[in-house]
Amino acid sequence: MSDTLLINNILNIASERKATDVHLVAGSNPVLRVGGRIITLTEEQILTPDIIANIAQSFLNKDDMDRLSKEREVVTVYTWANRARFRAKVFYQKGYLAISFRLVPPYIRSPKDLGVPAAITQLLNAERGIIFITGPFGSGRTSTAASLIETLNQNKGLHIQTLEKPIEYLFANNQSIVEQREIGRDAVSFVKGMRDMLDEDIDVVLIGSLYEEGSEEMILELAESGKLVLVIMDANTAVSALERFVSNLPADKRDWGQDLLAEILLGVLAQRLLPRIGGGMSMASEVLTSTPAVKSSIADNKFHQLNSIIQTSRDEGMINLDKSLLELTRVGEVSREDARQHSIDAQSFK
């Protein structure tokens, strides 16, 4: 079987089985993730380094190949036979190329369909401020961010601009104008892209990643300038997201950044995706919204108080992750074992 036929066959099987991810590693059979579980396609041939290299070369352009050679990994979007879009990561492991494909759903689901808490959706009514969307890789952060942007696009007349690497979901202008800029192609960097936005007539900004030095300062400045800023970042909990954001500020700007964050923070959503009993995935979520107690704790650098505030602020729409997991377990939506594995305090959860 040719390498082209092989990848078509693997992705066809992935499509039929409704897989979210496909992993290709030299020396192994292809692997899928279906309903949150790993499945090895033992009926398919074991992949050789040459096969994986040929598959990578079939969809990476020259710039991608150059970046792969220099940086040892590259992330792009692969459109497969006009049937599906995948976020493709090509990288080296044990000296050989490996490829991970993550399916980009063909349409943007509503926040309600995804299970995004109403307390987060309501924050979209604000004209300025910051909303953090966080969680580990594979927790559905990008889908949630796209859903919130599409909600604004459908219901408000706004100028929306995104900075992404790569662009996964595609927006069509509805009530709003949505401009999507890809880092490396449309903008030199996240920081430069954000700096360009400062004096522009832009209402809403989506920042797709937080790994460049100086990003935190620019996000604060964008929100302070009167923009609604949605930020996707890596952190396990709402509190650790805020702690990480502040700790990444330069030491001489930390006090300024902390005070400003306390003033303009709207909320934080930390999420997980778990296999749903009977098929599909369910979202567990931790929600922190900006109340006077939250503002005070951030301004006074007392982040340790935030967990207690979340636990006692259900009326403000807040919930901690373990409580969300417990509720999913109680209604029979997810298994006890899956919920326990995603819990923050496994012993307390048990």
WOBEL-V503158 format. One record per helix or strand of 2 or more residues. SS is the DSSP state (helix for helix, strand for strand). FROM is the first residue (numbers start at 1). LEN is the number of residues. Records with the same first field share a line. If there is no record, write none. Layout:
SS=FROM-LEN, FROM-LEN
This chain:
helix=3-14, 49-11, 62-10, 111-4, 118-8, 141-15, 190-8, 215-10, 238-10, 251-14, 292-8, 303-9, 314-3, 321-10, 336-7, 346-4
strand=21-5, 31-4, 37-4, 73-8, 84-10, 96-9, 129-6, 159-6, 177-7, 204-4, 228-6, 265-11, 281-9
